[in-house]
Amino acid sequence: MAPPMQLRHERVELETTRHRIVGTLTLAREGYRSRISDMLNATERDFVSLTDAEITPLDGTAETRHHAFVAIHRSHIVYAVPLERDAAALEADHASRLA
């Protein structure tokens, strides 16, 4: 049996034509699927999954909403950027949310 895949969590900001979404993306620690662009270009997957997500309408008509999990169809993503943060702090935050 293959050893379990080593994972890391990266905080990202995605934008669609209507919303700004900030959440945590789970990626491989290294190699294939270890970059945000790998997830966005994965043709075998239609959705990008985020945990601990905040969704803010771009038109300012509603308040920011928090969701434990969201899935965004890749075709709706206009841009995606990683958010700078200490990786150890992010891992600790993510582990505490799962506990």
Order of alpha helices (4+ residues) and beta strands (2+ residues): beta-beta-alpha-beta-beta-beta-alpha
